Amino acid sequence: MSTLFLALAITAAQILLAFAMGCAAFRILRGPRAQDRVLGMDALYLAGMLLLLTYGIQTGRTLFFEGALVIGLLGFAGTVALAKFLMRGEVIE
Amino acid sequence: MIQAPDLPLWAAIAVGFLVLLGASITLIGALGLLRLRNFYERIHPPTLGSTLGTGCILIASMICFSTLHSRPMVHEVLIAIFVTLTTPITLMLLARAALYRDRSEGSAGVPQDLESVSASDIQQFAPDQP
């Protein structure tokens, strides 16, 4: 009984996070300017990280945690590099 | 793909509620990203997911793995610290870049510089003052 409730809750959460990723992807595709696209990419990385964490809860493996950590790191590095590029026109001066 | 770990009832209720809450908050943030009109309004809603949404899902993950392995497992704190540290940095950099771009193009609807606003107000209300 409790397992069924937990399974339904986790699946519903994954669907909601997939919708959040869809909203962010729409902002990437549609964003009127470049900074909107970078903002959408940041939100997409975040929702993807949370989706991977829910997969980790669902399967009970800690493997997904490391993937989520790597996605968080890469999202930070990518967003900072793109913001720097928008500011200066170069990433490393 | 409906499956779940075999948790006791209290842990199942806590984990399910927290996961659902975190995902809903993240979705609300993403909908705000979709709906708001201005970039300077749109930069705020994703932080909803990166603070409260991430916090709820990480606490749920901690409860789940601590109950499964029957010892405290708090490695999720790493993600919490990392996201909390990096979100303000990235969004402030992005907002500064957008401000710089909008001001150099002279487009409308850009937030004004506080110092220039106060200086022009002083000249407007007291024109004889130097």
Backbone of each chain as ProteinMPNN parsed JSONL, in Angstrom:
{"seq_chain_A": "MSTLFLALAITAAQILLAFAMGCAAFRILRGPRAQDRVLGMDALYLAGMLLLLTYGIQTGRTLFFEGALVIGLLGFAGTVALAKFLMRGEVIE", "coords_chain_A": {"N_chain_A": [[0.828, -1.207, 0.0], [1.8, 1.313, 0.978], [3.983, 1.352, -0.653], [2.828, 1.48, -3.173], [1.582, 3.993, -3.044], [3.856, 5.626, -2.786], [5.126, 5.057, -5.211], [3.279, 6.078, -7.066], [3.338, 8.793, -6.337], [6.003, 9.468, -6.921], [6.101, 9.021, -9.668], [4.217, 10.907, -10.559], [5.556, 13.221, -9.784], [7.732, 13.056, -11.493], [6.485, 13.44, -13.943], [5.584, 16.078, -13.633], [8.06, 17.388, -13.429], [9.041, 16.876, -15.951], [7.27, 18.415, -17.452], [8.115, 20.912, -16.537], [10.682, 20.949, -17.637], [9.907, 21.029, -20.287], [8.712, 23.585, -20.448], [10.986, 25.172, -20.004], [12.477, 24.442, -22.244], [10.844, 25.431, -24.241], [11.201, 28.15, -23.764], [13.869, 28.353, -24.447], [13.752, 27.817, -27.205], [12.056, 29.841, -28.111], [12.692, 32.236, -26.93], [12.968, 35.764, -26.989], [15.419, 37.106, -27.013], [19.016, 36.642, -26.639], [19.728, 36.413, -23.939], [17.416, 35.428, -22.747], [17.379, 32.862, -23.749], [19.646, 31.767, -22.535], [18.845, 31.868, -19.867], [16.696, 30.089, -19.963], [18.137, 27.771, -20.499], [19.527, 27.427, -18.135], [17.397, 26.915, -16.36], [16.522, 24.562, -17.512], [18.672, 22.787, -17.078], [18.528, 22.671, -14.289], [15.993, 21.509, -13.806], [16.419, 19.064, -15.042], [18.393, 17.984, -13.394], [16.92, 17.646, -11.02], [15.073, 15.786, -11.913], [16.705, 13.58, -12.353], [17.432, 13.074, -9.718], [14.974, 12.231, -8.678], [14.739, 9.844, -10.092], [16.783, 8.482, -8.84], [15.697, 8.177, -6.255], [13.589, 6.553, -6.93], [14.678, 4.127, -7.935], [16.375, 3.476, -5.904], [19.121, 3.522, -6.03], [22.43, 4.841, -5.597], [23.785, 5.728, -7.726], [22.62, 7.575, -9.447], [22.805, 9.905, -8.072], [25.414, 10.857, -8.373], [25.416, 11.457, -11.075], [23.56, 13.563, -11.045], [25.004, 15.443, -9.599], [27.111, 15.97, -11.379], [25.638, 17.069, -13.493], [24.704, 19.412, -12.263], [27.158, 20.769, -11.843], [28.046, 21.118, -14.518], [25.983, 22.661, -15.537], [26.287, 25.038, -14.066], [28.881, 25.865, -14.928], [28.42, 26.157, -17.69], [26.399, 28.146, -17.814], [27.668, 30.337, -16.61], [29.784, 30.734, -18.404], [28.361, 31.381, -20.743], [27.023, 33.73, -19.939], [29.202, 35.379, -19.532], [30.097, 35.486, -22.128], [27.983, 36.865, -23.341], [28.304, 39.29, -22.128], [30.898, 40.251, -22.81], [31.611, 39.322, -25.317], [33.612, 37.523, -25.518], [34.81, 34.499, -24.035], [37.089, 33.795, -22.5], [39.395, 36.153, -21.643]], "CA_chain_A": [[0.0, 0.0, 0.0], [2.67, 2.494, 1.044], [4.844, 1.325, -1.844], [2.038, 1.96, -4.315], [1.44, 5.446, -2.897], [5.147, 6.257, -3.093], [5.388, 4.928, -6.654], [2.441, 7.044, -7.785], [3.823, 10.155, -6.058], [7.26, 9.72, -7.638], [5.808, 9.12, -11.1], [3.582, 12.208, -10.792], [6.599, 14.242, -9.688], [8.543, 13.017, -12.72], [5.717, 14.071, -15.032], [5.62, 17.531, -13.402], [9.4, 17.891, -13.77], [9.164, 16.848, -17.414], [6.585, 19.616, -17.932], [8.988, 22.058, -16.263], [11.73, 20.932, -18.667], [9.289, 21.475, -21.535], [8.585, 25.051, -20.397], [12.312, 25.761, -20.19], [12.874, 24.226, -23.638], [10.093, 26.394, -25.042], [11.851, 29.449, -23.612], [15.111, 28.317, -25.232], [13.447, 27.89, -28.634], [11.251, 30.975, -28.469], [13.153, 33.438, -26.248], [13.214, 36.803, -27.992], [16.819, 37.511, -27.091], [19.965, 35.593, -26.24], [19.742, 36.188, -22.485], [16.292, 34.556, -22.42], [17.753, 31.472, -24.043], [20.571, 31.306, -21.497], [18.033, 31.65, -18.666], [15.971, 28.839, -20.171], [19.061, 26.643, -20.379], [19.794, 27.245, -16.704], [16.232, 26.244, -15.768], [16.477, 23.189, -18.051], [19.66, 22.009, -16.337], [18.057, 22.461, -12.918], [14.901, 20.532, -13.804], [17.005, 17.766, -15.369], [19.059, 17.491, -12.187], [15.902, 17.176, -10.08], [14.487, 14.565, -12.486], [17.642, 12.49, -12.086], [17.337, 12.754, -8.285], [13.779, 11.418, -8.446], [15.053, 8.492, -10.546], [17.579, 7.858, -7.785], [14.792, 7.741, -5.186], [12.717, 5.491, -7.427], [15.375, 2.857, -8.057], [17.13, 3.177, -4.696], [20.571, 3.443, -6.282], [23.117, 6.119, -5.422], [24.481, 6.068, -8.978], [22.013, 8.751, -10.064], [23.228, 11.088, -7.346], [26.636, 11.396, -8.992], [25.004, 12.088, -12.328], [22.934, 14.846, -10.732], [26.077, 16.366, -9.209], [27.824, 16.369, -12.6], [24.775, 17.979, -14.253], [24.735, 20.705, -11.586], [28.45, 21.415, -12.139], [28.12, 21.532, -15.922], [25.054, 23.771, -15.733], [26.921, 26.258, -13.551], [29.972, 26.298, -15.808], [27.88, 26.604, -18.976], [25.687, 29.417, -17.699], [28.637, 31.418, -16.367], [30.521, 30.999, -19.644], [27.484, 32.072, -21.698], [26.797, 35.097, -19.46], [30.441, 36.12, -19.826], [30.133, 35.709, -23.573], [27.028, 37.927, -23.657], [28.805, 40.559, -21.59], [32.146, 40.727, -23.41], [31.878, 38.819, -26.655], [34.627, 36.472, -25.433], [34.678, 33.78, -22.766], [38.341, 33.978, -21.756], [40.075, 37.304, -22.244]], "C_chain_A": [[0.861, 1.256, 0.0], [3.586, 2.548, -0.177], [4.094, 1.848, -3.071], [1.875, 3.482, -4.262], [2.731, 6.161, -3.281], [5.439, 6.203, -4.587], [4.569, 5.934, -7.443], [2.944, 8.462, -7.577], [5.076, 10.445, -6.866], [6.996, 9.854, -9.135], [5.149, 10.458, -11.431], [4.618, 13.324, -10.739], [7.465, 14.259, -10.94], [7.8, 13.653, -13.889], [5.754, 15.595, -14.88], [6.988, 18.102, -13.782], [9.624, 17.868, -15.276], [8.441, 18.044, -18.034], [7.449, 20.86, -17.705], [10.118, 22.127, -17.291], [11.173, 21.393, -20.005], [9.133, 22.981, -21.587], [9.934, 25.713, -20.647], [12.779, 25.601, -21.639], [12.13, 25.167, -24.577], [10.734, 27.776, -24.963], [13.168, 29.478, -24.386], [14.793, 28.516, -26.718], [12.861, 29.235, -29.001], [11.813, 32.298, -27.974], [13.512, 34.546, -27.203], [14.686, 37.179, -28.092], [17.714, 36.419, -26.502], [19.923, 35.346, -24.743], [18.56, 35.34, -22.03], [16.636, 33.093, -22.672], [18.704, 30.934, -22.994], [19.817, 31.02, -20.2], [17.248, 30.349, -18.774], [16.884, 27.638, -20.041], [19.392, 26.361, -18.926], [18.634, 26.502, -16.041], [16.13, 24.8, -16.25], [17.458, 22.285, -17.322], [19.146, 21.687, -14.938], [16.963, 21.404, -12.873], [15.426, 19.141, -14.157], [17.703, 17.139, -14.178], [18.044, 16.927, -11.201], [15.251, 15.892, -10.589], [15.39, 13.365, -12.218], [17.605, 12.094, -10.607], [16.095, 11.921, -7.998], [13.967, 9.996, -8.995], [15.878, 7.752, -9.506], [16.714, 7.375, -6.636], [13.995, 6.533, -5.648], [13.423, 4.134, -7.46], [16.166, 2.497, -6.802], [18.612, 3.016, -4.92], [21.196, 4.813, -6.08], [23.863, 6.54, -6.68], [23.952, 7.376, -9.565], [22.426, 10.04, -9.367], [24.469, 11.713, -7.985], [26.34, 12.05, -10.332], [24.39, 13.458, -12.089], [23.984, 15.882, -10.349], [26.823, 16.875, -10.438], [26.969, 17.34, -13.415], [24.753, 19.358, -13.611], [26.006, 21.48, -11.894], [28.477, 21.954, -13.557], [27.16, 22.688, -16.198], [25.627, 25.08, -15.239], [27.992, 26.772, -14.508], [29.425, 26.847, -17.13], [27.194, 27.954, -18.872], [26.644, 30.569, -17.45], [29.383, 31.763, -17.646], [29.644, 31.76, -20.636], [27.195, 33.502, -21.249], [28.02, 35.962, -19.738], [30.536, 36.435, -21.316], [29.171, 36.821, -23.978], [27.556, 39.285, -23.224], [29.934, 41.105, -22.452], [32.318, 40.336, -24.862], [32.986, 37.793, -26.698], [34.448, 35.782, -24.1], [35.909, 33.983, -21.902], [39.106, 35.11, -22.424], [41.564, 37.196, -21.983]], "O_chain_A": [[0.698, 2.142, -0.838], [3.924, 3.622, -0.674], [4.657, 2.564, -3.899], [2.007, 4.172, -5.273], [2.714, 7.161, -4.0], [5.933, 7.17, -5.166], [5.073, 6.569, -8.369], [2.98, 9.254, -8.519], [5.214, 11.529, -7.434], [7.596, 10.7, -9.798], [5.467, 11.076, -12.446], [4.576, 14.259, -11.539], [7.885, 15.32, -11.401], [8.404, 14.323, -14.726], [5.931, 16.319, -15.86], [7.07, 19.172, -14.385], [10.313, 18.732, -15.82], [8.916, 18.624, -19.011], [7.513, 21.747, -18.556], [10.474, 23.207, -17.762], [11.863, 22.064, -20.773], [9.381, 23.6, -22.621], [10.031, 26.684, -21.398], [13.399, 26.504, -22.2], [12.682, 25.643, -25.569], [10.806, 28.492, -25.962], [13.543, 30.519, -24.925], [15.468, 29.28, -27.408], [13.129, 29.74, -30.091], [11.477, 33.358, -28.503], [14.278, 34.323, -28.14], [15.15, 37.539, -29.173], [17.241, 35.425, -25.95], [20.064, 34.205, -24.303], [18.668, 34.61, -21.044], [16.241, 32.206, -21.916], [18.595, 29.774, -22.595], [20.112, 30.044, -19.511], [17.143, 29.597, -17.806], [16.47, 26.596, -19.533], [19.525, 25.205, -18.524], [18.85, 25.576, -15.259], [15.708, 23.918, -15.503], [17.126, 21.149, -16.982], [19.307, 20.566, -14.455], [16.984, 20.513, -12.024], [14.933, 18.144, -13.629], [17.627, 15.929, -13.965], [18.263, 15.867, -10.614], [14.914, 15.009, -9.8], [14.914, 12.276, -11.899], [17.731, 10.915, -10.278], [16.139, 11.007, -7.174], [13.422, 9.044, -8.437], [15.705, 6.55, -9.305], [16.949, 6.296, -6.093], [13.749, 5.606, -4.878], [12.85, 3.119, -7.065], [16.585, 1.351, -6.642], [19.302, 2.432, -4.084], [20.565, 5.833, -6.358], [24.503, 7.592, -6.701], [24.71, 8.181, -10.106], [22.409, 11.119, -9.96], [24.565, 12.933, -8.121], [26.936, 13.068, -10.683], [24.657, 14.403, -12.83], [23.879, 17.051, -10.72], [27.133, 18.062, -10.535], [27.485, 18.314, -13.964], [24.78, 20.368, -14.314], [25.966, 22.679, -12.171], [28.875, 23.096, -13.789], [27.467, 23.583, -16.985], [25.485, 26.114, -15.891], [28.014, 27.952, -14.858], [29.898, 27.868, -17.63], [27.377, 28.815, -19.733], [26.469, 31.655, -18.003], [29.596, 32.937, -17.948], [30.12, 32.681, -21.299], [27.128, 34.403, -22.085], [27.898, 37.123, -20.129], [30.993, 37.507, -21.711], [29.489, 37.63, -24.849], [27.293, 40.302, -23.866], [29.937, 42.288, -22.792], [33.102, 40.963, -25.575], [33.289, 37.242, -27.756], [33.988, 36.395, -23.137], [35.8, 34.304, -20.719], [39.426, 35.044, -23.611], [42.329, 38.063, -22.403]]}, "seq_chain_B": "MIQAPDLPLWAAIAVGFLVLLGASITLIGALGLLRLRNFYERIHPPTLGSTLGTGCILIASMICFSTLHSRPMVHEVLIAIFVTLTTPITLMLLARAALYRDRSEGSAGVPQDLESVSASDIQQFAPDQP", "coords_chain_B": {"N_chain_B": [[6.579, 3.008, -15.995], [6.364, 2.174, -13.113], [7.574, 2.008, -10.05], [8.938, 1.564, -6.751], [11.032, 2.074, -3.866], [11.065, -0.153, -1.002], [9.695, 1.11, 1.592], [9.024, 1.945, 5.068], [5.796, 3.028, 6.369], [5.608, 5.727, 7.365], [7.921, 6.876, 6.322], [7.44, 6.559, 3.601], [5.213, 8.2, 3.216], [6.309, 10.702, 3.915], [8.433, 10.961, 2.047], [7.055, 10.781, -0.423], [5.313, 13.0, -0.263], [7.151, 15.154, -0.033], [8.636, 14.933, -2.417], [6.659, 15.342, -4.333], [5.855, 17.923, -3.658], [8.231, 19.401, -4.107], [8.56, 19.007, -6.887], [6.229, 20.235, -7.84], [6.662, 22.9, -7.086], [8.911, 23.504, -8.609], [7.769, 23.276, -11.137], [5.96, 25.407, -11.039], [7.753, 27.529, -10.993], [8.89, 27.191, -13.55], [6.655, 27.666, -15.135], [6.273, 30.346, -14.582], [8.556, 31.323, -15.813], [7.746, 30.913, -18.376], [5.503, 32.578, -18.673], [5.792, 35.285, -17.826], [6.409, 38.703, -18.962], [8.643, 40.351, -19.377], [12.231, 40.369, -19.596], [13.562, 41.006, -17.236], [11.641, 40.492, -15.357], [11.379, 37.805, -15.811], [13.705, 36.664, -14.92], [13.497, 36.061, -12.284], [11.623, 33.809, -11.542], [12.907, 31.135, -11.985], [14.511, 30.76, -9.748], [12.854, 29.851, -7.781], [12.616, 27.101, -8.204], [15.284, 26.412, -7.813], [15.818, 26.885, -5.167], [13.668, 26.218, -3.136], [12.413, 24.012, -4.415], [14.6, 22.286, -5.057], [15.507, 21.919, -2.443], [13.362, 20.537, -1.169], [13.251, 18.12, -2.673], [15.798, 17.12, -2.222], [15.776, 16.709, 0.565], [13.825, 14.733, 0.67], [15.199, 12.71, -0.698], [17.308, 12.27, 1.076], [15.893, 11.253, 3.33], [14.863, 8.922, 2.187], [17.179, 7.374, 1.42], [18.491, 7.19, 3.865], [16.681, 5.682, 5.345], [16.562, 3.355, 3.816], [19.2, 2.31, 3.936], [19.516, 2.224, 6.584], [21.178, 3.912, 8.073], [22.489, 7.183, 8.718], [22.563, 9.033, 5.74], [23.923, 11.579, 4.164], [24.86, 12.647, 1.774], [23.603, 14.194, -0.093], [23.702, 16.757, 0.756], [25.864, 17.94, -0.424], [24.995, 18.616, -3.068], [23.023, 20.445, -2.337], [24.497, 22.519, -1.058], [26.112, 23.272, -3.21], [24.275, 24.125, -5.229], [22.992, 26.195, -3.863], [25.119, 27.943, -3.541], [25.845, 28.557, -6.193], [23.647, 29.48, -7.717], [22.879, 32.311, -7.165], [25.215, 33.53, -8.152], [25.341, 32.882, -10.932], [22.891, 33.968, -11.852], [23.107, 36.669, -11.195], [25.323, 37.399, -12.741], [24.223, 36.952, -15.275], [22.088, 38.792, -15.283], [23.518, 41.182, -15.103], [24.883, 41.086, -17.535], [22.714, 41.211, -19.322], [21.673, 43.726, -18.684], [23.834, 45.341, -19.437], [23.897, 44.835, -22.193], [21.31, 45.772, -22.976], [21.444, 48.466, -22.221], [23.57, 49.426, -23.752], [22.456, 49.239, -26.22], [20.418, 51.009, -25.958], [17.687, 50.399, -25.575], [14.118, 50.331, -24.813], [12.392, 50.197, -21.607], [14.296, 49.368, -19.77], [15.713, 48.804, -16.588], [16.661, 51.63, -14.652], [19.755, 53.302, -13.862], [20.536, 53.829, -10.478], [21.977, 56.013, -9.48], [22.047, 57.881, -11.588], [19.331, 58.422, -11.838], [18.701, 59.7, -9.364], [20.322, 61.973, -9.581], [19.234, 63.308, -11.842], [16.672, 63.788, -10.875], [17.18, 65.592, -8.831], [18.104, 67.757, -10.327], [15.799, 68.275, -11.713], [13.882, 69.041, -9.82], [15.064, 71.121, -8.468], [16.172, 73.391, -10.204], [17.883, 75.577, -10.07], [19.936, 74.898, -8.493], [23.375, 73.993, -8.572]], "CA_chain_B": [[7.666, 2.545, -15.121], [5.948, 2.464, -11.742], [8.215, 1.193, -9.017], [9.37, 2.384, -5.628], [11.704, 1.291, -2.829], [10.17, -0.67, 0.029], [9.918, 1.934, 2.776], [7.912, 1.95, 6.019], [4.694, 3.918, 5.978], [5.889, 7.144, 7.643], [8.935, 7.35, 5.37], [6.823, 6.637, 2.272], [4.376, 9.402, 3.16], [7.168, 11.89, 3.923], [9.17, 11.056, 0.775], [6.128, 11.097, -1.51], [4.835, 14.376, -0.14], [8.223, 16.119, -0.318], [8.986, 14.871, -3.844], [5.577, 15.977, -5.09], [5.905, 19.363, -3.378], [9.371, 19.988, -4.803], [8.309, 19.027, -8.327], [5.21, 21.254, -8.131], [7.255, 24.238, -6.975], [9.755, 23.693, -9.792], [6.895, 23.517, -12.292], [5.439, 26.773, -10.928], [8.825, 28.407, -11.443], [9.038, 27.091, -15.007], [5.506, 28.353, -15.753], [6.571, 31.775, -14.503], [9.528, 31.59, -16.885], [7.023, 30.909, -19.646], [4.395, 33.518, -18.779], [6.089, 36.704, -17.586], [6.614, 39.348, -20.258], [9.899, 41.079, -19.484], [13.361, 39.532, -19.155], [13.91, 41.308, -15.839], [10.695, 39.748, -14.525], [11.542, 36.374, -16.029], [14.902, 36.104, -14.302], [13.202, 35.664, -10.904], [10.968, 32.545, -11.19], [13.659, 29.879, -11.873], [15.105, 30.583, -8.417], [11.908, 29.072, -6.979], [13.013, 25.703, -8.309], [16.64, 26.13, -7.354], [15.922, 26.935, -3.698], [12.692, 25.406, -2.404], [12.202, 22.745, -5.103], [15.764, 21.437, -4.821], [15.562, 21.576, -1.019], [12.37, 19.503, -0.856], [13.6, 16.828, -3.274], [17.006, 16.605, -1.563], [15.401, 16.18, 1.879], [13.157, 13.457, 0.408], [16.225, 11.728, -1.042], [18.02, 11.925, 2.327], [15.035, 10.371, 4.139], [14.743, 7.631, 1.501], [18.399, 6.57, 1.487], [18.8, 6.908, 5.268], [15.817, 4.592, 5.792], [16.915, 2.134, 3.093], [20.477, 1.777, 4.39], [19.417, 2.263, 8.052], [22.181, 4.767, 8.714], [22.338, 8.52, 8.104], [23.3, 9.301, 4.498], [23.646, 12.989, 3.882], [25.697, 13.145, 0.68], [22.846, 15.166, -0.875], [24.05, 18.102, 1.213], [26.798, 18.468, -1.434], [24.225, 19.288, -4.121], [22.336, 21.606, -1.753], [25.479, 23.603, -0.896], [26.571, 23.719, -4.521], [23.221, 24.895, -5.912], [22.772, 27.443, -3.118], [26.224, 28.875, -3.8], [26.061, 28.963, -7.587], [22.511, 30.15, -8.365], [22.987, 33.772, -7.196], [26.342, 33.983, -8.988], [24.996, 32.816, -12.354], [21.803, 34.863, -12.236], [23.588, 38.054, -11.149], [26.143, 37.609, -13.949], [23.336, 37.018, -16.448], [21.348, 40.055, -15.244], [24.445, 42.267, -15.449], [25.137, 41.025, -18.979], [21.525, 41.693, -20.037], [21.621, 45.176, -18.474], [24.871, 45.951, -20.277], [23.472, 44.761, -23.601], [20.162, 46.643, -23.227], [21.825, 49.876, -22.11], [24.428, 49.823, -24.874], [21.606, 49.407, -27.398], [19.46, 52.078, -25.696], [16.308, 49.928, -25.765], [13.178, 50.824, -23.806], [12.005, 49.266, -20.558], [15.456, 48.897, -19.036], [15.834, 49.442, -15.273], [17.621, 52.723, -14.736], [20.813, 53.369, -12.863], [20.005, 54.592, -9.347], [22.68, 57.28, -9.303], [21.632, 58.847, -12.611], [17.959, 58.823, -11.536], [18.672, 60.686, -8.293], [20.928, 63.222, -10.057], [18.301, 64.011, -12.719], [15.577, 64.276, -10.054], [17.63, 66.795, -8.141], [18.118, 68.863, -11.297], [14.443, 68.589, -12.147], [13.111, 69.72, -8.781], [15.75, 72.332, -8.029], [17.015, 73.674, -11.368], [18.878, 76.608, -9.858], [21.104, 74.342, -7.783], [24.375, 73.467, -9.503]], "C_chain_B": [[7.328, 2.919, -13.688], [6.642, 1.496, -10.802], [8.669, 2.127, -7.919], [10.122, 1.49, -4.649], [10.729, 0.898, -1.72], [10.461, 0.047, 1.35], [8.784, 1.705, 3.768], [6.949, 3.094, 5.732], [5.043, 5.39, 6.199], [6.897, 7.694, 6.645], [8.339, 7.486, 3.976], [5.985, 7.899, 2.158], [5.249, 10.652, 3.083], [7.866, 12.059, 2.577], [8.238, 11.438, -0.37], [5.658, 12.531, -1.466], [5.919, 15.38, -0.525], [8.601, 16.114, -1.798], [7.932, 15.591, -4.681], [5.594, 17.491, -4.902], [7.051, 20.029, -4.149], [9.144, 20.071, -6.3], [7.264, 20.077, -8.681], [5.809, 22.651, -8.078], [8.153, 24.518, -8.179], [8.908, 23.976, -11.031], [6.304, 24.921, -12.238], [6.497, 27.774, -11.391], [8.981, 28.383, -12.95], [7.868, 27.764, -15.722], [5.687, 29.859, -15.687], [7.572, 32.181, -15.57], [8.831, 31.682, -18.233], [6.112, 32.126, -19.779], [4.784, 34.986, -18.654], [6.606, 37.356, -18.855], [8.031, 39.861, -20.458], [11.048, 40.164, -19.055], [13.671, 39.75, -17.687], [12.864, 40.787, -14.872], [10.966, 38.247, -14.62], [12.752, 35.814, -15.323], [14.612, 35.631, -12.878], [12.627, 34.257, -10.747], [11.838, 31.301, -11.177], [14.312, 29.68, -10.506], [14.163, 29.849, -7.472], [12.296, 27.592, -7.003], [14.374, 25.437, -7.703], [16.779, 26.287, -5.85], [14.973, 25.934, -3.054], [12.475, 24.048, -3.076], [13.348, 21.78, -4.871], [15.827, 21.001, -3.362], [14.604, 20.454, -0.68], [12.803, 18.147, -1.408], [14.856, 16.257, -2.617], [16.684, 16.052, -0.179], [14.687, 14.839, 1.712], [14.171, 12.366, 0.095], [17.012, 11.3, 0.191], [17.205, 10.967, 3.179], [14.994, 8.98, 3.527], [16.003, 6.792, 1.683], [18.796, 6.262, 2.921], [17.945, 5.749, 5.773], [16.182, 3.281, 5.111], [18.179, 1.498, 3.659], [20.579, 1.764, 5.906], [20.651, 2.874, 8.71], [22.079, 6.125, 8.036], [23.198, 8.665, 6.855], [22.96, 10.717, 4.06], [24.524, 13.502, 2.753], [24.949, 14.131, -0.204], [23.135, 16.601, -0.449], [25.026, 18.768, 0.233], [26.049, 19.242, -2.511], [23.568, 20.543, -3.568], [23.302, 22.781, -1.619], [25.867, 24.167, -2.255], [25.524, 24.585, -5.223], [22.982, 26.224, -5.204], [23.885, 28.452, -3.389], [26.206, 29.41, -5.22], [24.892, 29.721, -8.202], [22.593, 31.671, -8.321], [24.09, 34.265, -8.115], [25.933, 34.0, -10.457], [23.931, 33.842, -12.71], [22.233, 36.32, -12.151], [24.468, 38.354, -12.355], [25.263, 37.793, -15.176], [22.564, 38.335, -16.471], [22.262, 41.224, -15.586], [24.723, 42.271, -16.955], [23.944, 41.567, -19.767], [21.383, 43.203, -19.887], [22.62, 45.886, -19.378], [24.452, 45.958, -21.731], [22.341, 45.74, -23.882], [20.561, 48.108, -23.169], [22.691, 50.314, -23.274], [23.616, 49.942, -26.159], [20.59, 50.515, -27.202], [18.018, 51.655, -25.869], [15.44, 50.356, -24.585], [12.915, 49.749, -22.759], [13.158, 48.696, -19.775], [15.451, 49.547, -17.655], [16.949, 50.47, -15.271], [18.662, 52.621, -13.637], [20.349, 54.271, -11.726], [20.673, 55.954, -9.233], [22.233, 58.317, -10.328], [20.205, 59.321, -12.35], [17.946, 59.902, -10.465], [19.274, 62.006, -8.767], [19.947, 63.999, -10.937], [17.116, 64.535, -11.922], [15.975, 65.553, -9.328], [17.625, 67.987, -9.098], [16.719, 69.271, -11.711], [13.705, 69.412, -11.094], [13.785, 70.988, -8.278], [16.701, 72.769, -9.135], [18.07, 74.745, -11.108], [20.087, 76.107, -9.08], [22.109, 73.812, -8.793], [24.47, 71.938, -9.417]], "O_chain_B": [[7.908, 3.842, -13.114], [6.328, 0.306, -10.772], [8.774, 3.337, -8.124], [9.881, 0.284, -4.601], [9.697, 1.542, -1.53], [11.341, -0.348, 2.115], [7.689, 1.312, 3.364], [7.248, 4.003, 4.958], [4.803, 6.217, 5.319], [6.764, 8.824, 6.174], [8.681, 8.414, 3.242], [6.028, 8.591, 1.141], [4.978, 11.556, 2.292], [7.895, 13.158, 2.023], [8.566, 12.298, -1.188], [5.605, 13.209, -2.493], [5.655, 16.339, -1.251], [8.859, 17.172, -2.373], [8.251, 16.341, -5.603], [5.379, 18.249, -5.848], [6.869, 21.08, -4.762], [9.486, 21.073, -6.928], [7.386, 20.744, -9.708], [5.504, 23.494, -8.922], [8.16, 25.629, -8.709], [9.271, 24.802, -11.868], [6.157, 25.566, -13.276], [6.188, 28.74, -12.089], [9.18, 29.427, -13.571], [8.048, 28.362, -16.783], [5.308, 30.576, -16.613], [7.457, 33.254, -16.163], [9.257, 32.424, -19.119], [5.958, 32.658, -20.878], [4.18, 35.843, -19.298], [7.166, 36.687, -19.723], [8.564, 39.817, -21.567], [10.847, 39.273, -18.229], [14.004, 38.807, -16.969], [13.148, 40.646, -13.682], [10.805, 37.511, -13.646], [12.838, 34.6, -15.134], [15.402, 34.874, -12.315], [13.103, 33.533, -9.873], [11.533, 30.414, -10.38], [14.635, 28.55, -10.139], [14.607, 29.284, -6.472], [12.305, 26.92, -5.972], [14.608, 24.367, -7.141], [17.789, 25.853, -5.294], [15.406, 24.926, -2.495], [12.364, 23.034, -2.386], [13.134, 20.615, -4.537], [16.16, 19.852, -3.069], [14.977, 19.513, 0.021], [12.735, 17.138, -0.706], [14.973, 15.04, -2.469], [17.251, 15.035, 0.222], [14.9, 13.916, 2.498], [14.034, 11.233, 0.558], [17.346, 10.126, 0.346], [17.738, 9.986, 3.698], [15.077, 7.978, 4.237], [15.915, 5.623, 2.06], [19.37, 5.207, 3.191], [18.426, 4.919, 6.545], [16.125, 2.219, 5.731], [18.231, 0.283, 3.843], [21.595, 1.347, 6.461], [21.107, 2.418, 9.759], [21.627, 6.211, 6.894], [24.41, 8.449, 6.897], [21.838, 11.002, 3.639], [24.904, 14.673, 2.759], [25.575, 14.842, -0.99], [22.855, 17.546, -1.187], [25.024, 19.988, 0.073], [26.405, 20.375, -2.836], [23.548, 21.582, -4.228], [22.98, 23.903, -2.011], [25.945, 25.382, -2.436], [25.845, 25.65, -5.75], [22.793, 27.254, -5.851], [23.64, 29.657, -3.46], [26.514, 30.58, -5.445], [25.097, 30.523, -9.113], [22.394, 32.299, -9.36], [23.938, 35.288, -8.782], [26.142, 34.993, -11.153], [24.033, 34.514, -13.737], [21.777, 37.137, -12.95], [24.377, 39.436, -12.934], [25.51, 38.664, -16.01], [22.394, 38.937, -17.531], [21.846, 42.156, -16.275], [24.791, 43.332, -17.575], [24.117, 42.286, -20.751], [21.017, 43.891, -20.841], [22.301, 46.897, -20.004], [24.625, 46.957, -22.429], [22.371, 46.457, -24.882], [20.083, 48.913, -23.967], [22.571, 51.445, -23.744], [24.015, 50.65, -27.084], [19.953, 50.936, -28.167], [17.189, 52.471, -26.273], [15.94, 50.694, -23.512], [13.173, 48.565, -22.977], [13.019, 47.635, -19.166], [15.202, 50.749, -17.559], [18.033, 50.236, -15.804], [18.469, 51.946, -12.626], [19.826, 55.358, -11.972], [20.011, 56.945, -8.924], [22.058, 59.489, -9.995], [19.885, 60.483, -12.604], [17.264, 60.915, -10.62], [18.779, 63.068, -8.388], [19.833, 65.217, -10.8], [16.593, 65.605, -12.233], [15.182, 66.489, -9.229], [17.199, 69.084, -8.736], [16.46, 70.434, -12.019], [12.992, 70.36, -11.425], [13.115, 71.851, -7.71], [17.908, 72.549, -9.031], [19.055, 74.824, -11.843], [21.118, 76.775, -9.004], [21.703, 73.223, -9.796], [25.263, 71.328, -10.134]]}, "name": "protein", "num_of_chains": 2, "seq": "MSTLFLALAITAAQILLAFAMGCAAFRILRGPRAQDRVLGMDALYLAGMLLLLTYGIQTGRTLFFEGALVIGLLGFAGTVALAKFLMRGEVIEMIQAPDLPLWAAIAVGFLVLLGASITLIGALGLLRLRNFYERIHPPTLGSTLGTGCILIASMICFSTLHSRPMVHEVLIAIFVTLTTPITLMLLARAALYRDRSEGSAGVPQDLESVSASDIQQFAPDQP"}
